[in-house]
Amino acid sequence: MDRTDLERRIGARSFARLLGDWRPPDGRGLADGLADRIRLLVLDGRLPLQTRVPAERELAGELEVSRTTVAATYDALRDAGVLRSRRGAGSWTTLPTDRPGTAAAAPFSPHGDRALFDLAHAALPAPLDAMRAATAAAVRDLDAHLGGHGYDLLGLPVLRAAIADRFTARGLPTTPDQVLVTAGAQNAIGLILQTLASAGDRVLVEHPTYPNALDAIRIRGARAVPVPMGPGPGGTGTWDLDLLTAAVRDAAPRLAYLIPDFQNPTGALLDAAGRERVVELARRTGTTLVTDETLAELPLHGPAPRPLAAHGGADTPLVLTVGSASKVFWGGLRIGWIRTSAPMIRRLAAARAATDLGGPVLEQLVTVRLTADIDPISTGRRAELAAARDHLLGRLSDTFPRWRPSRPDGGLSLWVDLGAPVSSRLVGAARRHDVLLAAGPRFGLDGAFERHLRLPYTLRRDRVDDALERLAAAWGELDGGMAAGDTEPVAVA
C-alpha cells in the first residue's frame, strides 16, 4: 500500500452525510443495507477509491448502530472486493478485480467530426456570420502589428483590455494587467500547474471533473485529491461544502481546481453563498483556487453568472480564473486566458517563457472582434442550446426510458445515469456503429463512474437523431457481452 492510500480519508461525520438515508424501510438487514449503499457510492465515484474509511467503532457511534453491524458491513465489502484492509492501519475503498478496465486517454480521433457521429466532444461549430465578419475585420487590424516581432508573453493589449472589460461587466472589476492570454483554457491550466505546483503536491478536484485537467495534474506529477459531488436539482450535482472544507483541512492541497459554472460533466451551478464560502476557505487556508469558467457564458436562460472571484477574491493571488473563447465562440481559435492579481500575472508570464513565447496574433484579433459582439452571439447560442437540450432529453426518454439524464440550466452536455456499470462497454459497442462517446470513467479517478455517460447536445439535430438510433443498436448488443478493448479511445473537450 503506497502513501496515497494513507493520505486520502473520510471522517465519520462526513461519511454519514454522504451515506444519506441508507436504512432499509423495515429496519431489518442493517448490515446488508449499509453495505449496499457504500458499494453504490464507490461504484458511482461519490466515495473515491483508495479512501480510508472510518474505524468500526467510530462509524458505529456516528450512525447509531452496533459495532457488530459495521463489522459485518465491512466484512461483506471486503468479500465483494470493494474494501481492503491492513491490520492496525485501517480499511480503504477499492474496485472489484472483475470490473472492466478503462482505456487510457488518446489524441482526438483522426477521423474528425465528419466521419463519426460525435457525442464525445462538448463543443459547438463556429457562429458563421459573426466569425466571418470578425475574421475579415481582424485581417485589416493585422496591418498595425506586422511591423513588430509578433511575440507577446502576456497577450495583445487590445485583447487583454477586451477580456478585462467583460469581467468588469459581469461584476468583477478587472484591469488589463490582471489578464494573461493563453493558447486555450487547457494551456492556462497547464501553465498554472507548471508555475504553482511541484511533483508530489496535492491538487483538490471535484469528482467527477474535466478529464483533461486530471491529465494535466498527472503529467505535472501532482496528485489529485477527489471530493465527490453530491446529487443536485434536475439530476445535475451539488457541492458538499462541509466535505470540501474537511478535504482541504485534511489533505492541505497546494491547489484546488473547481468548475463552479455548469460543472463539467454534472452541469451543477454553485450559488452565491457557496462562492463566498469557497473564496473564504481559500483565504483562511492559503489554498490557491483555480476556477474554470469556460462554460460561464452559456447559461440557457438569463445572464452569465457573476464570477466566483467577485465574491471577495478580486485582488488576491490565491484566486485564479481560467476562461476560454472555445465554448462560446469556437474551439479552433485556441484562445484562453487567466485572470488574477497583477503580480501573479507577471509571475505566470515569466514561467511561460520556458515553453511558449505568446499566442497567434490574428486569432487574438479575431477574438477581440467577437468579444465586442459576445452578447448577441451568446444569446443566439443559448436559444439554440436550450432547444437542443430539450430535444435530446425527449429522444432519450423515448429511446432509453431507464436512463436518468440530468437537466442542466447551462453548459453543453447531460450527465446520464445508465442504471448499470456498463459505460466503457457501451463506448466500445457504439464505436462499432460509428458513434463516438466519452465513457464515464474518463471524468473520474481509478475507474469510477462506470454507471455514467456524458452526452453533449452540441451535435446537429439531424445527426443527433441518427446517432441515437445507432446508440440504441449498440445498447442492445451489451447483453451479448461485447468488450470495449478493441476500440479507439478519445480525448474529450
N, C-alpha and C positions, 0 to 999 in steps of 0.2 A: 504494500500500500504506500503511495507516494505522498509527498507533502500536501498536494492539493486536496487529498481526501481529508486531511486533518484540519484544513482551514475553511471548509465550506460546511456550515452547520446551521441548524434552525432551533430556536428556543421553544420550550413547551407552550408558552402563551401564543407565539406566532403560529406554531403548528396547529394548535387547537382552532385558531381563527381560520386557518387555511382548510381544515377539515370540514368546517361548517356543520350542518345538521346531518350527521352521519349515522345516528342511531336508528336501527330498524323500527318500523312503526309498532310492532307488537312487543318491543322491549326485550325480545329474546335474541340469542345468537349475536351478542355484542362483539365478540372477537371476530366473527366472520364479517359482520357489518363494517367494523373498523378496518379490517384487512382489505376488504373490497374498496373502501374509499381511498386508502393510502395507495393501493395498486393503481387505481384510476388516476390519482394525482401524479404519480410517477410516469405512467404511460402517456399522459397528456402534456407532460412537461411543466406542470404547475409546481411540482416538487422536483427541483433539478437533481440530476444524477450526482453521485459522489457527495451527497449532503449527509452530514452526520445527524441522525435523528435523536430526540431526547432520550435519556435513560428511562427504563421501565417505570421506576418509582416516580420520577419527575412527571412523566406524561400521565400516569395514572392519577396523580393528585390534581393535575390541571383539568382532566376530563371527568373527574369524579367517578372513576371506575376502579375496580380492584387491580392490583398489580398482576394478579393471575391472568386477567383479561388482556392486559397489554403484552404480557409474556407470550400468551397463546397467539396473539396477533403477530408479533414479531417472528415467532416460530413458523407460522403459516407463510409469512412473506419471505422468509429465508428458503423455505421449501419451494416456493414459486419462483425463486431467483430474482426477487425484487429487492431483497435486503441481504447484505453480507455483514458479518460481524467478526471482530477480533477480541479475544478475551482481554479484559482490562482496558480496552481502548474505545469500545463502542460499536455502533452499527451504522452502516452507510447504505444509501439507496443505490441501486444498480438496475440493469436491464436483464431479463431472462436471456440465456445464451441462444435460444432458438428464435429470437426475434430477427426480422430481416435487417440486413445492413443498409447503410446509407451511402450512396455514391458520393465521391468527393467532388468538389466544385471543379468546373472546367470552363474554358472560354465560351463566349456566346456561340450559339450554333452557327457554323459556317454557311448553313443553308439560307439563313436570313428569314425575314418575315414572309416573303413571297412563297417560299417552298413549304412552309408549315402553317398550321392553324395555331398561332402563338397565344397561348394562355399562360405563359410563364413570365413575360415581361410586362410590368405595370408601367406603361409609357404610351404617350399619345403621339400621333403624327403631328407634323408642324401645322400651325394655322396658316394656310397657303397665302391668302391675300396679305395678311399682316407680315408674314415672313418675306414675301417678295418685295413689298414696299420698303420694309426695314433694310433689306439687303441692298436694294438699289440706292437708298439714301446713304447707307454705310460706305458703299463704294465711292461715292462723292466725298464723304467725310475723310476717307483714307488719304486723300491728297495731302492733307495738312500734316500727316505723320510720316510720309515717305522720306523726308529729309533727315530723319533721325535714325538711330541704330535699331530701334524696334524692341529693345529689351526693357522690361519694367517689372521688377520683383513684386511690387505692390499692386499692379494693375493700372490701366489707364485712369488718370484723374477724373475724366468725364464719367466713366462707368462707376467709379467709387462714389462720386457725388450722387449719381442717379440711385444707386443702392442705398446710400445714406438717407436720401430724401424719402425713399419708400419706407424704410424703417421708421423715420420720423412721422410719416403719415399714418402709420399703423400704431402709433402710441409709444415709440421708443426713440427719443431724440438721439440722433446719431450724426457725427461729422465724418467727412471722407477719411480722416486719418484713423478712424476706428474700423476701417474696412480693408480687407485684403482679397483680391480677386484670384481665384484658383481655376484649375482645369477640371471643373465639376466638383460636386459635393464629395465624391469618393476621394479625390485628390486632397480636399480640405481635411477630411478625417485622417488620412494618412499623414499629412503634414503635422497635424496636432499631435498624433501619436509619436511621430518622429521627434518632435520638439519637447514634449512634456512627459513621455513615458519611456521607461527603460525595460530591458528584458527582465521578466520576473515580476514586474509591477502588476497589481490587480486593477482591472477596469470593470466597474459595475455596469451591467446591461439589463434591460428588460428581457423577459423570456416569455414568448418569442420576441425576436427583433430582426433588424435588417441584416441579411446574411453577409453582405459584403463588408459591413462593419465588423462582424465576427472574424471574417477572414483577415482584415487589416490588423486586428488585435493579435491574432495568432502569428501573422507574419512578423510583427514587431517583436514577438517573443514575450508579450504580456499575457496575462491570464484573465479570461472573462469570468466575472462573478455574477451568475444569473439571479435575478429577482423575479419571481413569477408574476405575471399579470393575472388579475382575478376576473371573474365574469362581470360584464357590464351591460348597460342598456342596449337593446337592439342586438344582443348577442355579440357585441364588439369586445370590449375589455375595459378594465379599470386598474388603477394603481392602488395597491395597498401601501399607503404611505407609512404606516407603522412598520410594516415589514421592510420597506425600503430604508427607513431610518435605522432599524436594527441591523440591516445588512451593512450599511455604511459604518456603523459603530463597531461591528464585529470584524469586518474584513479590512477596514481602513483603506479603501481603494485610492489609487492615485488619481483616477478619473472616473466620472460617471457619464455614460453615453445614454441619452434619453431622446425619445421621439414624442414630444407632447402633443403634436398636431396630427390627428388622424393616423395614429401609430401604425407603423408598418411591421406586421401584417394585420393587426387586430382591428384597426380603424378607430381606436379609442381617442378621446379628446380630453386632455387634462383641464379641469376648470380653474378659475382664477384663484380660488383659495388654495388649491393644490400647487399651483405655480408659485405662489408666495411661500408656501411651506418648503418647497424644494429649494428655492433660492436661499431661504434662511438656513436650511440644512447645510448647503454648500458653504455659506459664510461661517457657520458655527463650527464646522468640522475641518474647514480648509480644503475641502474636496473640490477639485476643478470639475465644472459641469459643462459637458458638451451637448448642446441641444440641436437636434437635427430638424430643421424647418422646411425641408424640401417639399412637403405637401401642404404647407400652411396656406398657400394661395388658392387651394382647391376645396373650400367648403361647398357643399351642394346647395346650401341656402344661406343667405346673409353674408356679411363681410368676413374677411380673413381674421382669425383670432389675434388678439394682442400678443406680441412676442413675450415669451417667458422672461427674457431679460428685463422687460419693462416692469416686472414685479420686484423691484429692489436690486436688480443686478446690472443696471445700465452702465456703470463705470468701473466695475470690478473685473480684474483679470481672471477671476475664478469662474466667470460665465462666458462661454464662447458659443456663438450661434452660427450654425452652418446652414447655408442656403444654396439654391441652385436654380438655374434657368431651365433645367432639363424637363421638369414635370409640367410647369405651366406653359412653357414655350416649346422647346424641342430638345431631345437628348443629343442630337447631332451638333449642337452649339458647343458642348463641353465647357460651359462657363458656370463656375460656382463661386462662393465667397465665404469668408469668415468675418464675423462682426464681434468685436470685444474692445477692451481698453486700448488706447493708442500705444502705450508701452508694450503690451503683449503683441500687438500687430507688428511692431518693429522687430520683436524677438522672433516671431514666426517668419518674417521676411528674411531675416539673417540666416535662419536654418534652411529656408527654401533654396538658397543659392547653391547648396551642395548637390541638388538633384534637378533643379528646374529654374530656368532664368526668366520665366514670365510666360504669359499666355499669348495666344494669337491675336493680333491687333484687329483684324477685320471682324472676327467673331465677337470681340468685345464691343466694337462699334455697332454691330447688328443688335446686340443685347441692349445697348443704350437706347436705341430707337424703339425696340419692343417694350422696354420698361416704361417709356413715356406713354405707351398705349396699353399698359397692363390691365387697367380696369375694364375696358370693353373686351379685351381678349379673354380675361378670366371670367367675365360674366357669361360670354358665349360658351366657354368651356364648361362652366357649372351647369348650364341648362342641358348641354349635350350629355354630360356625365350623369346627371340625375335621371334622365330618360334611359340611359344605357344601364345604370344600376337597376332600375325598376324592371327593365326588360329581362336582364339576366336573372334577377330574383324570380320573376314569373316563370321563365323557362326551367329554372332549377326545380321549382315547386312542381311543375308538371312532369318533368323527366326523372327527377331524383327526389321523390317525396320524403324519403327517410333522411336525407341530408339536412343539416341545420346551418344555413349560412347566416353570417352577420348582416346587419342592415346599417352600415356606417353613414354618418352625416357629412362625410367628406373623404378626400383621398381618391384612390384609383382602383381599389380591389375589395373583394369579400374574403373573409376568413371562414372556411367551411368545416364544420364537424362532420366527418364522413360516417360516424357511428361505429367504425371498426378500424383497427390499426393496419390499414392497407394502402397508405398514401404512396409509398415507394413502389409497390407493385402496380398501382394504378398508373403512375407515371410511365412505367415501362410498357404496360399494355397500351396506353394512349399513344405513345411514340410510334408504335407499330401501325397506328391508324392516322399518323401524320399530325397528331396533336401534341404540342409542346406544353408541358406542365412543370411547375416547381413544387416538389414534394414538401410536405410539412416539416420534416427534419432539417431542411435547408435553413429554417428560421430559428433553429434551436441548437442546443449543445447535446452531445452524447446520444444522438438518435431519438430525441424526444419529438413529439408531435406527429407520430405516425397516424393518428386519427384525423389529422387536419390537412387542408389543402388551401393554398391561396389562389383565388380566381380573379384576375383583373376584369374590369368591364371597359377596357380600352379598345378592344377589337371591334371592327366594323360590324354592324348588326347582322348583315347577311352572312358574314363569316362566323360570327358567334353561333348562329343557328346551325350552320353546317358542323362547326366544331363540337357542339353539344350532342349532335346525332352520333358523331364518331366517338365521343366520350362515352355515350351510353353503350355503344357496342363494346368498348374497352372494359367498362364496368361489368358488363355481362360475362366477360371472359375470366374474371378474377376467380370464380368458383372452380375454374379449370386448373388453378394453381400455377398460372404463368408467372415466371420470375422477372425481375427487373434488371438483372445483371448484364444483359446484352445490349443495353440501350446507352445512348449518348447523353451524359449529364450536361446540364447547362448552368451558367451563372444566371442570376436574376437581377432585375432592376426595380 
